[in-house]
């Protein structure tokens, strides 16, 4: 009986570690998606201002 309890205890502890790693990996992937979307959004805004600046410079010349 004691062996079964120890086996159960250690299997639960090992599963906690695996679940922890899975959550860390999922959080990392979520962060990559969030940062990628922010970069895409601000890249679009940057291109917009670059085109506007080029248009203004074209009118000045």
HTML snippet that shows the backbone in 3Dmol.js (N, CA, C, O; Angstrom):
<script src="https://3Dmol.org/build/3Dmol-min.js"></script>
<div id="view" style="width:600px;height:400px;position:relative"></div>
<script>
const pdb = `
ATOM      1  N   UNK A   1       0.824  -1.197   0.000  1.00  0.00           N
ATOM      2  CA  UNK A   1       0.000   0.000   0.000  1.00  0.00           C
ATOM      3  C   UNK A   1       0.864   1.256   0.000  1.00  0.00           C
ATOM      4  O   UNK A   1       0.573   2.215  -0.714  1.00  0.00           O
ATOM      5  N   UNK A   2       1.908   1.249   0.787  1.00  0.00           N
ATOM      6  CA  UNK A   2       2.796   2.409   0.870  1.00  0.00           C
ATOM      7  C   UNK A   2       3.479   2.662  -0.462  1.00  0.00           C
ATOM      8  O   UNK A   2       3.629   3.810  -0.879  1.00  0.00           O
ATOM      9  N   UNK A   3       3.892   1.598  -1.129  1.00  0.00           N
ATOM     10  CA  UNK A   3       4.546   1.761  -2.431  1.00  0.00           C
ATOM     11  C   UNK A   3       3.589   2.393  -3.435  1.00  0.00           C
ATOM     12  O   UNK A   3       3.983   3.258  -4.217  1.00  0.00           O
ATOM     13  N   UNK A   4       2.351   1.966  -3.410  1.00  0.00           N
ATOM     14  CA  UNK A   4       1.373   2.529  -4.344  1.00  0.00           C
ATOM     15  C   UNK A   4       1.150   4.021  -4.075  1.00  0.00           C
ATOM     16  O   UNK A   4       1.033   4.818  -5.005  1.00  0.00           O
ATOM     17  N   UNK A   5       1.094   4.382  -2.802  1.00  0.00           N
ATOM     18  CA  UNK A   5       0.926   5.801  -2.464  1.00  0.00           C
ATOM     19  C   UNK A   5       2.129   6.622  -2.902  1.00  0.00           C
ATOM     20  O   UNK A   5       1.970   7.714  -3.446  1.00  0.00           O
ATOM     21  N   UNK A   6       3.346   6.099  -2.666  1.00  0.00           N
ATOM     22  CA  UNK A   6       4.537   6.819  -3.099  1.00  0.00           C
ATOM     23  C   UNK A   6       4.577   6.947  -4.620  1.00  0.00           C
ATOM     24  O   UNK A   6       4.936   7.997  -5.153  1.00  0.00           O
ATOM     25  N   UNK A   7       4.203   5.861  -5.321  1.00  0.00           N
ATOM     26  CA  UNK A   7       4.170   5.904  -6.782  1.00  0.00           C
ATOM     27  C   UNK A   7       3.164   6.947  -7.259  1.00  0.00           C
ATOM     28  O   UNK A   7       3.452   7.708  -8.183  1.00  0.00           O
ATOM     29  N   UNK A   8       1.997   6.988  -6.640  1.00  0.00           N
ATOM     30  CA  UNK A   8       0.975   7.972  -6.999  1.00  0.00           C
ATOM     31  C   UNK A   8       1.468   9.387  -6.733  1.00  0.00           C
ATOM     32  O   UNK A   8       1.276  10.284  -7.554  1.00  0.00           O
ATOM     33  N   UNK A   9       2.110   9.585  -5.568  1.00  0.00           N
ATOM     34  CA  UNK A   9       2.635  10.909  -5.210  1.00  0.00           C
ATOM     35  C   UNK A   9       3.683  11.388  -6.215  1.00  0.00           C
ATOM     36  O   UNK A   9       3.644  12.537  -6.654  1.00  0.00           O
ATOM     37  N   UNK A  10       4.617  10.508  -6.578  1.00  0.00           N
ATOM     38  CA  UNK A  10       5.666  10.912  -7.518  1.00  0.00           C
ATOM     39  C   UNK A  10       5.120  11.080  -8.930  1.00  0.00           C
ATOM     40  O   UNK A  10       5.612  11.927  -9.675  1.00  0.00           O
ATOM     41  N   UNK A  11       4.127  10.304  -9.313  1.00  0.00           N
ATOM     42  CA  UNK A  11       3.551  10.476 -10.646  1.00  0.00           C
ATOM     43  C   UNK A  11       2.807  11.806 -10.728  1.00  0.00           C
ATOM     44  O   UNK A  11       2.848  12.471 -11.763  1.00  0.00           O
ATOM     45  N   UNK A  12       2.132  12.197  -9.660  1.00  0.00           N
ATOM     46  CA  UNK A  12       1.452  13.492  -9.643  1.00  0.00           C
ATOM     47  C   UNK A  12       2.479  14.624  -9.719  1.00  0.00           C
ATOM     48  O   UNK A  12       2.274  15.600 -10.440  1.00  0.00           O
ATOM     49  N   UNK A  13       3.574  14.497  -8.984  1.00  0.00           N
ATOM     50  CA  UNK A  13       4.606  15.538  -9.016  1.00  0.00           C
ATOM     51  C   UNK A  13       5.225  15.634 -10.397  1.00  0.00           C
ATOM     52  O   UNK A  13       5.491  16.739 -10.870  1.00  0.00           O
ATOM     53  N   UNK A  14       5.463  14.504 -11.059  1.00  0.00           N
ATOM     54  CA  UNK A  14       6.037  14.525 -12.402  1.00  0.00           C
ATOM     55  C   UNK A  14       5.059  15.134 -13.398  1.00  0.00           C
ATOM     56  O   UNK A  14       5.469  15.873 -14.292  1.00  0.00           O
ATOM     57  N   UNK A  15       3.778  14.834 -13.255  1.00  0.00           N
ATOM     58  CA  UNK A  15       2.786  15.411 -14.145  1.00  0.00           C
ATOM     59  C   UNK A  15       2.693  16.920 -13.953  1.00  0.00           C
ATOM     60  O   UNK A  15       2.481  17.659 -14.915  1.00  0.00           O
ATOM     61  N   UNK A  16       2.847  17.371 -12.734  1.00  0.00           N
ATOM     62  CA  UNK A  16       2.832  18.821 -12.492  1.00  0.00           C
ATOM     63  C   UNK A  16       3.948  19.501 -13.266  1.00  0.00           C
ATOM     64  O   UNK A  16       3.754  20.569 -13.846  1.00  0.00           O
ATOM     65  N   UNK A  17       5.107  18.879 -13.269  1.00  0.00           N
ATOM     66  CA  UNK A  17       6.225  19.453 -14.012  1.00  0.00           C
ATOM     67  C   UNK A  17       5.964  19.484 -15.500  1.00  0.00           C
ATOM     68  O   UNK A  17       6.300  20.461 -16.168  1.00  0.00           O
ATOM     69  N   UNK A  18       5.366  18.421 -16.033  1.00  0.00           N
ATOM     70  CA  UNK A  18       5.050  18.374 -17.456  1.00  0.00           C
ATOM     71  C   UNK A  18       4.000  19.420 -17.813  1.00  0.00           C
ATOM     72  O   UNK A  18       4.104  20.092 -18.839  1.00  0.00           O
ATOM     73  N   UNK A  19       3.004  19.549 -16.969  1.00  0.00           N
ATOM     74  CA  UNK A  19       1.960  20.545 -17.224  1.00  0.00           C
ATOM     75  C   UNK A  19       2.550  21.942 -17.146  1.00  0.00           C
ATOM     76  O   UNK A  19       2.180  22.817 -17.928  1.00  0.00           O
ATOM     77  N   UNK A  20       3.464  22.160 -16.210  1.00  0.00           N
ATOM     78  CA  UNK A  20       4.119  23.454 -16.082  1.00  0.00           C
ATOM     79  C   UNK A  20       4.873  23.787 -17.361  1.00  0.00           C
ATOM     80  O   UNK A  20       4.798  24.913 -17.852  1.00  0.00           O
ATOM     81  N   UNK A  21       5.597  22.817 -17.900  1.00  0.00           N
ATOM     82  CA  UNK A  21       6.342  23.045 -19.140  1.00  0.00           C
ATOM     83  C   UNK A  21       5.381  23.326 -20.283  1.00  0.00           C
ATOM     84  O   UNK A  21       5.648  24.196 -21.113  1.00  0.00           O
ATOM     85  N   UNK A  22       4.272  22.607 -20.341  1.00  0.00           N
ATOM     86  CA  UNK A  22       3.292  22.854 -21.399  1.00  0.00           C
ATOM     87  C   UNK A  22       2.728  24.267 -21.301  1.00  0.00           C
ATOM     88  O   UNK A  22       2.564  24.942 -22.317  1.00  0.00           O
ATOM     89  N   UNK A  23       2.434  24.715 -20.089  1.00  0.00           N
ATOM     90  CA  UNK A  23       1.914  26.072 -19.929  1.00  0.00           C
ATOM     91  C   UNK A  23       2.951  27.116 -20.305  1.00  0.00           C
ATOM     92  O   UNK A  23       2.604  28.146 -20.883  1.00  0.00           O
ATOM     93  N   UNK A  24       4.199  26.875 -19.992  1.00  0.00           N
ATOM     94  CA  UNK A  24       5.259  27.822 -20.354  1.00  0.00           C
ATOM     95  C   UNK A  24       5.392  27.898 -21.870  1.00  0.00           C
ATOM     96  O   UNK A  24       5.544  28.984 -22.429  1.00  0.00           O
ATOM     97  N   UNK A  25       5.336  26.752 -22.532  1.00  0.00           N
ATOM     98  CA  UNK A  25       5.436  26.742 -23.994  1.00  0.00           C
ATOM     99  C   UNK A  25       4.238  27.445 -24.619  1.00  0.00           C
ATOM    100  O   UNK A  25       4.398  28.230 -25.554  1.00  0.00           O
ATOM    101  N   UNK A  26       3.037  27.169 -24.107  1.00  0.00           N
ATOM    102  CA  UNK A  26       1.851  27.838 -24.639  1.00  0.00           C
ATOM    103  C   UNK A  26       1.893  29.343 -24.403  1.00  0.00           C
ATOM    104  O   UNK A  26       1.491  30.120 -25.269  1.00  0.00           O
ATOM    105  N   UNK A  27       2.371  29.752 -23.249  1.00  0.00           N
ATOM    106  CA  UNK A  27       2.499  31.183 -22.968  1.00  0.00           C
ATOM    107  C   UNK A  27       3.525  31.823 -23.906  1.00  0.00           C
ATOM    108  O   UNK A  27       3.325  32.944 -24.373  1.00  0.00           O
ATOM    109  N   UNK A  28       4.611  31.120 -24.178  1.00  0.00           N
ATOM    110  CA  UNK A  28       5.616  31.635 -25.108  1.00  0.00           C
ATOM    111  C   UNK A  28       5.053  31.793 -26.515  1.00  0.00           C
ATOM    112  O   UNK A  28       5.315  32.794 -27.182  1.00  0.00           O
ATOM    113  N   UNK A  29       4.282  30.810 -26.966  1.00  0.00           N
ATOM    114  CA  UNK A  29       3.661  30.920 -28.283  1.00  0.00           C
ATOM    115  C   UNK A  29       2.653  32.061 -28.333  1.00  0.00           C
ATOM    116  O   UNK A  29       2.568  32.777 -29.330  1.00  0.00           O
ATOM    117  N   UNK A  30       1.897  32.226 -27.265  1.00  0.00           N
ATOM    118  CA  UNK A  30       0.941  33.334 -27.218  1.00  0.00           C
ATOM    119  C   UNK A  30       1.668  34.676 -27.279  1.00  0.00           C
ATOM    120  O   UNK A  30       1.219  35.596 -27.963  1.00  0.00           O
ATOM    121  N   UNK A  31       2.772  34.785 -26.576  1.00  0.00           N
ATOM    122  CA  UNK A  31       3.549  36.027 -26.612  1.00  0.00           C
ATOM    123  C   UNK A  31       4.093  36.295 -28.009  1.00  0.00           C
ATOM    124  O   UNK A  31       4.104  37.442 -28.458  1.00  0.00           O
ATOM    125  N   UNK A  32       4.547  35.246 -28.703  1.00  0.00           N
ATOM    126  CA  UNK A  32       5.039  35.435 -30.067  1.00  0.00           C
ATOM    127  C   UNK A  32       3.929  35.925 -30.993  1.00  0.00           C
ATOM    128  O   UNK A  32       4.160  36.797 -31.831  1.00  0.00           O
ATOM    129  N   UNK A  33       2.740  35.376 -30.848  1.00  0.00           N
ATOM    130  CA  UNK A  33       1.617  35.815 -31.677  1.00  0.00           C
ATOM    131  C   UNK A  33       1.261  37.266 -31.373  1.00  0.00           C
ATOM    132  O   UNK A  33       1.026  38.060 -32.283  1.00  0.00           O
ATOM    133  N   UNK A  34       1.223  37.603 -30.095  1.00  0.00           N
ATOM    134  CA  UNK A  34       0.883  38.981 -29.706  1.00  0.00           C
ATOM    135  C   UNK A  34       1.935  39.955 -30.212  1.00  0.00           C
ATOM    136  O   UNK A  34       1.593  40.990 -30.784  1.00  0.00           O
ATOM    137  N   UNK A  35       3.209  39.641 -30.011  1.00  0.00           N
ATOM    138  CA  UNK A  35       4.267  40.546 -30.461  1.00  0.00           C
ATOM    139  C   UNK A  35       4.309  40.640 -31.980  1.00  0.00           C
ATOM    140  O   UNK A  35       4.583  41.708 -32.527  1.00  0.00           O
ATOM    141  N   UNK A  36       4.040  39.530 -32.665  1.00  0.00           N
ATOM    142  CA  UNK A  36       4.002  39.562 -34.133  1.00  0.00           C
ATOM    143  C   UNK A  36       2.884  40.436 -34.649  1.00  0.00           C
ATOM    144  O   UNK A  36       3.066  41.174 -35.617  1.00  0.00           O
ATOM    145  N   UNK A  37       1.722  40.361 -34.010  1.00  0.00           N
ATOM    146  CA  UNK A  37       0.607  41.204 -34.459  1.00  0.00           C
ATOM    147  C   UNK A  37       0.875  42.674 -34.170  1.00  0.00           C
ATOM    148  O   UNK A  37       0.503  43.533 -34.969  1.00  0.00           O
ATOM    149  N   UNK A  38       1.506  42.976 -33.059  1.00  0.00           N
ATOM    150  CA  UNK A  38       1.864  44.371 -32.756  1.00  0.00           C
ATOM    151  C   UNK A  38       2.864  44.887 -33.776  1.00  0.00           C
ATOM    152  O   UNK A  38       2.747  46.016 -34.251  1.00  0.00           O
ATOM    153  N   UNK A  39       3.855  44.056 -34.115  1.00  0.00           N
ATOM    154  CA  UNK A  39       4.851  44.469 -35.103  1.00  0.00           C
ATOM    155  C   UNK A  39       4.199  44.687 -36.463  1.00  0.00           C
ATOM    156  O   UNK A  39       4.531  45.644 -37.162  1.00  0.00           O
ATOM    157  N   UNK A  40       3.283  43.816 -36.841  1.00  0.00           N
ATOM    158  CA  UNK A  40       2.583  43.963 -38.116  1.00  0.00           C
ATOM    159  C   UNK A  40       1.761  45.248 -38.136  1.00  0.00           C
ATOM    160  O   UNK A  40       1.761  45.973 -39.132  1.00  0.00           O
ATOM    161  N   UNK A  41       1.063  45.530 -37.044  1.00  0.00           N
ATOM    162  CA  UNK A  41       0.225  46.734 -36.951  1.00  0.00           C
ATOM    163  C   UNK A  41       1.070  47.996 -37.055  1.00  0.00           C
ATOM    164  O   UNK A  41       0.769  48.881 -37.855  1.00  0.00           O
ATOM    165  N   UNK A  42       2.131  48.085 -36.247  1.00  0.00           N
ATOM    166  CA  UNK A  42       2.953  49.289 -36.275  1.00  0.00           C
ATOM    167  C   UNK A  42       3.775  49.384 -37.549  1.00  0.00           C
ATOM    168  O   UNK A  42       4.130  50.487 -37.966  1.00  0.00           O
ATOM    169  N   UNK A  43       4.085  48.269 -38.171  1.00  0.00           N
ATOM    170  CA  UNK A  43       4.754  48.309 -39.468  1.00  0.00           C
ATOM    171  C   UNK A  43       3.860  48.922 -40.522  1.00  0.00           C
ATOM    172  O   UNK A  43       4.320  49.683 -41.373  1.00  0.00           O
ATOM    173  N   UNK A  44       2.565  48.587 -40.466  1.00  0.00           N
ATOM    174  CA  UNK A  44       1.604  49.194 -41.396  1.00  0.00           C
ATOM    175  C   UNK A  44       1.474  50.685 -41.188  1.00  0.00           C
ATOM    176  O   UNK A  44       1.415  51.445 -42.155  1.00  0.00           O
ATOM    177  N   UNK A  45       1.429  51.114 -39.943  1.00  0.00           N
ATOM    178  CA  UNK A  45       1.352  52.550 -39.651  1.00  0.00           C
ATOM    179  C   UNK A  45       2.626  53.254 -40.114  1.00  0.00           C
ATOM    180  O   UNK A  45       2.567  54.364 -40.643  1.00  0.00           O
ATOM    181  N   UNK A  46       3.768  52.613 -39.916  1.00  0.00           N
ATOM    182  CA  UNK A  46       5.034  53.199 -40.352  1.00  0.00           C
ATOM    183  C   UNK A  46       5.068  53.358 -41.870  1.00  0.00           C
ATOM    184  O   UNK A  46       5.525  54.381 -42.379  1.00  0.00           O
ATOM    185  N   UNK A  47       4.587  52.348 -42.589  1.00  0.00           N
ATOM    186  CA  UNK A  47       4.537  52.460 -44.054  1.00  0.00           C
ATOM    187  C   UNK A  47       3.606  53.588 -44.494  1.00  0.00           C
ATOM    188  O   UNK A  47       3.892  54.298 -45.458  1.00  0.00           O
ATOM    189  N   UNK A  48       2.501  53.745 -43.787  1.00  0.00           N
ATOM    190  CA  UNK A  48       1.560  54.819 -44.109  1.00  0.00           C
ATOM    191  C   UNK A  48       2.238  56.183 -43.995  1.00  0.00           C
ATOM    192  O   UNK A  48       2.128  57.012 -44.898  1.00  0.00           O
ATOM    193  N   UNK A  49       2.948  56.415 -42.868  1.00  0.00           N
ATOM    194  CA  UNK A  49       3.622  57.701 -42.690  1.00  0.00           C
ATOM    195  C   UNK A  49       4.778  57.871 -43.665  1.00  0.00           C
ATOM    196  O   UNK A  49       5.066  58.990 -44.089  1.00  0.00           O
ATOM    197  N   UNK A  50       5.440  56.786 -44.023  1.00  0.00           N
ATOM    198  CA  UNK A  50       6.513  56.871 -45.007  1.00  0.00           C
ATOM    199  C   UNK A  50       5.962  57.294 -46.358  1.00  0.00           C
ATOM    200  O   UNK A  50       6.553  58.140 -47.030  1.00  0.00           O
ATOM    201  N   UNK A  51       4.837  56.717 -46.766  1.00  0.00           N
ATOM    202  CA  UNK A  51       4.214  57.112 -48.033  1.00  0.00           C
ATOM    203  C   UNK A  51       3.726  58.555 -47.980  1.00  0.00           C
ATOM    204  O   UNK A  51       3.857  59.298 -48.952  1.00  0.00           O
ATOM    205  N   UNK A  52       3.159  58.948 -46.828  1.00  0.00           N
ATOM    206  CA  UNK A  52       2.701  60.338 -46.699  1.00  0.00           C
ATOM    207  C   UNK A  52       3.878  61.300 -46.790  1.00  0.00           C
ATOM    208  O   UNK A  52       3.776  62.346 -47.432  1.00  0.00           O
ATOM    209  N   UNK A  53       4.986  60.958 -46.155  1.00  0.00           N
ATOM    210  CA  UNK A  53       6.173  61.816 -46.232  1.00  0.00           C
ATOM    211  C   UNK A  53       6.728  61.885 -47.636  1.00  0.00           C
ATOM    212  O   UNK A  53       7.159  62.948 -48.084  1.00  0.00           O
ATOM    213  N   UNK A  54       6.722  60.754 -48.343  1.00  0.00           N
ATOM    214  CA  UNK A  54       7.181  60.760 -49.730  1.00  0.00           C
ATOM    215  C   UNK A  54       6.288  61.593 -50.621  1.00  0.00           C
ATOM    216  O   UNK A  54       6.773  62.259 -51.536  1.00  0.00           O
ATOM    217  N   UNK A  55       4.986  61.568 -50.369  1.00  0.00           N
ATOM    218  CA  UNK A  55       4.055  62.376 -51.144  1.00  0.00           C
ATOM    219  C   UNK A  55       4.294  63.860 -50.896  1.00  0.00           C
ATOM    220  O   UNK A  55       4.293  64.660 -51.832  1.00  0.00           O
ATOM    221  N   UNK A  56       4.497  64.224 -49.635  1.00  0.00           N
ATOM    222  CA  UNK A  56       4.745  65.624 -49.306  1.00  0.00           C
ATOM    223  C   UNK A  56       6.057  66.099 -49.917  1.00  0.00           C
ATOM    224  O   UNK A  56       6.129  67.212 -50.437  1.00  0.00           O
ATOM    225  N   UNK A  57       7.098  65.264 -49.858  1.00  0.00           N
ATOM    226  CA  UNK A  57       8.376  65.629 -50.466  1.00  0.00           C
ATOM    227  C   UNK A  57       8.244  65.748 -51.978  1.00  0.00           C
ATOM    228  O   UNK A  57       8.907  66.581 -52.596  1.00  0.00           O
ATOM    229  N   UNK A  58       7.409  64.939 -52.563  1.00  0.00           N
ATOM    230  CA  UNK A  58       7.192  65.027 -54.010  1.00  0.00           C
ATOM    231  C   UNK A  58       6.484  66.310 -54.394  1.00  0.00           C
ATOM    232  O   UNK A  58       6.728  66.855 -55.470  1.00  0.00           O
ATOM    233  N   UNK A  59       5.608  66.800 -53.527  1.00  0.00           N
ATOM    234  CA  UNK A  59       4.915  68.066 -53.805  1.00  0.00           C
ATOM    235  C   UNK A  59       5.829  69.253 -53.605  1.00  0.00           C
ATOM    236  O   UNK A  59       5.672  70.269 -54.282  1.00  0.00           O
ATOM    237  N   UNK A  60       6.792  69.151 -52.684  1.00  0.00           N
ATOM    238  CA  UNK A  60       7.693  70.271 -52.414  1.00  0.00           C
ATOM    239  C   UNK A  60       8.659  70.479 -53.574  1.00  0.00           C
ATOM    240  O   UNK A  60       9.044  71.616 -53.849  1.00  0.00           O
ATOM    241  N   UNK A  61       9.056  69.426 -54.252  1.00  0.00           N
ATOM    242  CA  UNK A  61      10.097  69.557 -55.290  1.00  0.00           C
ATOM    243  C   UNK A  61       9.562  70.036 -56.561  1.00  0.00           C
ATOM    244  O   UNK A  61      10.311  70.196 -57.525  1.00  0.00           O
TER     245      UNK A  61
END
`;
const viewer = $3Dmol.createViewer("view");
viewer.addModel(pdb, "pdb");
viewer.setStyle({}, {cartoon: {color: "spectrum"}});
viewer.zoomTo();
viewer.render();
</script>
